[in-house]
Amino acid sequence: MKRVRCPKCENFITFDETQYSEGQSLVFVCPDCKKQFGIRIGKSKLRDTRKEEKIDEQANKQACGSIVVIENVFGYKQVLPLYEGENTIGRRNIGTEITTPIETSDPSMDRNHCIIHVKRNKQGGLVYTLRDNESNTGTFLMNEILGPKDRIRINDGDIITLGATTLILREGEGLT
């Protein structure tokens, strides 16, 4: 099975690629927004579904680390890189400018849910700080809810919960 994304609403549409030959053109109508769009079957045009991808949780270890989004009913497993400075984390949505968008249909995750601040200490190591970004459902660290003014230091392997979505912090090496 393959997935294509609607160019208007970004909804995924799944279809069986084995029914079509390479080079064949297909036309889809998005069930959500009714946008009609076409694709051409080819190796470079289609990606495997996320479930078939081999996702490397340590892919951003050389940089500033990453967050691993655990697969659940709302979305697929994802590994998203973190950068020095503020990393605003939230649900991916058209028109929302955030640095770390999570592809999910989780209605309990805000578009701007929380912030992970990454900075270097005097020894060159990375320091991670988590805070809630006035989300509707709150941000949880290891099953403890963060208060509105809490700034909590987090470490490798810490579990963060945003709505019904779970994240795990993977630290980077920190030295450049």
C-alpha positions in Angstrom: 0.0 0.0 0.0 1.2 3.5 -0.8 0.1 6.9 0.6 -0.2 10.2 -1.2 -0.9 13.5 0.4 -3.6 15.9 -0.8 -1.9 19.2 -1.8 -4.7 21.3 -0.4 -5.6 19.8 3.0 -2.6 17.5 3.4 -4.8 14.5 4.2 -3.3 11.1 3.3 -5.0 8.9 0.8 -4.0 5.2 0.7 -4.1 3.1 -2.5 -2.7 -0.3 -3.7 0.2 0.4 -6.1 0.4 -3.2 -7.3 -2.8 -2.5 -9.4 -0.9 0.0 -11.5 2.2 -0.1 -13.7 5.2 2.3 -13.5 4.6 5.5 -15.6 0.8 5.3 -15.3 -1.1 8.5 -14.3 -3.7 8.4 -11.5 -6.3 11.0 -10.5 -7.5 11.2 -6.9 -10.3 13.2 -5.3 -9.6 14.0 -1.6 -12.5 12.7 0.6 -12.0 15.6 3.0 -11.7 18.7 0.9 -12.9 17.3 -2.5 -9.7 18.6 -4.2 -8.9 16.7 -7.4 -5.2 16.0 -8.1 -3.1 13.6 -10.2 0.1 11.7 -9.7 2.3 9.6 -12.0 3.5 6.2 -10.7 7.2 6.0 -10.6 10.0 5.0 -8.2 11.1 8.5 -7.6 7.6 9.9 -7.1 6.3 7.6 -4.3 7.7 6.8 -0.9 7.1 3.7 1.1 4.6 4.1 3.8 6.0 5.0 7.2 5.4 1.6 8.6 7.8 0.1 6.0 10.5 2.7 6.5 13.5 1.8 8.7 13.6 4.8 11.1 17.0 5.4 12.8 16.4 6.9 16.3 20.1 7.9 16.5 20.1 9.7 13.2 20.5 13.2 14.8 23.0 12.1 17.5 25.8 14.1 15.9 23.7 17.3 16.0 21.5 18.5 18.8 19.6 15.3 19.3 16.0 14.5 18.4 12.6 13.6 19.7 11.1 10.2 18.8 7.3 10.2 18.3 5.9 6.8 19.3 3.5 5.3 16.8 -0.2 5.2 18.0 -3.7 5.3 16.5 -3.2 9.0 15.5 0.2 8.8 13.6 3.3 6.9 12.6 6.6 6.7 14.3 8.7 9.8 13.5 12.2 11.0 14.4 12.4 14.8 14.4 15.7 16.7 14.8 16.2 19.4 17.5 18.2 22.5 17.0 20.0 25.0 19.3 17.5 27.5 20.6 13.8 27.1 21.0 12.1 24.2 19.3 8.4 24.7 19.2 6.6 21.3 19.1 3.0 20.8 18.0 0.6 19.2 15.5 1.5 19.9 11.9 -1.1 22.1 10.2 -1.1 24.2 7.1 -0.3 27.8 7.9 1.2 27.1 11.4 4.8 28.1 11.7 6.6 25.8 14.1 10.1 24.4 14.2 9.2 20.8 15.0 5.9 19.8 13.5 4.5 16.3 14.3 2.4 14.6 11.6 -0.6 13.4 13.6 -4.4 13.6 13.7 -4.4 13.7 17.5 -7.0 16.3 18.3 -5.7 16.7 21.9 -2.3 18.0 20.7 -2.2 21.8 20.1 -0.5 23.3 17.1 2.0 25.1 19.4 1.9 22.6 22.3 5.3 22.9 24.1 8.9 24.2 23.7 12.2 22.3 24.2 15.0 24.8 24.6 18.4 23.5 23.6 21.6 25.3 24.7 25.3 24.5 25.3 26.8 24.6 28.7 30.4 25.8 29.4 31.8 22.4 28.7 30.1 22.2 25.3 27.5 19.7 26.4 23.8 20.1 25.5 21.2 21.1 28.0 17.5 20.5 27.3 14.7 22.4 29.0 11.0 21.6 28.6 8.1 24.0 29.1 4.4 24.0 28.2 3.3 26.6 25.7 -0.2 27.3 27.1 -1.6 24.1 25.6 -5.2 23.1 26.2 -4.4 19.6 27.5 -1.1 20.3 29.2 2.4 18.8 28.8 3.5 15.8 30.9 7.0 14.8 31.7 7.2 11.2 33.1 3.4 11.4 33.8 3.8 14.6 35.9 2.0 17.7 34.4 4.0 20.8 34.0 2.7 24.0 35.6 2.2 27.1 33.5 5.6 28.6 34.6 7.6 25.4 35.0 10.9 25.0 33.1 12.1 21.5 33.6 15.5 20.1 32.6 15.1 16.9 30.6 17.6 14.1 29.8 18.1 11.3 27.3 15.2 8.8 27.4 12.7 11.1 29.2 9.1 10.5 28.2 7.0 13.5 27.2 3.3 13.3 26.6 1.3 15.8 24.5 -2.3 14.9 24.5 -2.4 11.3 23.3 1.0 11.4 21.7 4.2 10.2 23.4 7.7 11.5 22.7 11.1 10.3 23.8 14.1 12.6 24.0 17.3 11.4 22.3 20.3 13.6 23.2 22.9 14.6 20.8 26.6 14.4 21.5 26.9 18.1 22.1 30.6 18.6 21.2 31.3 20.2 17.8 
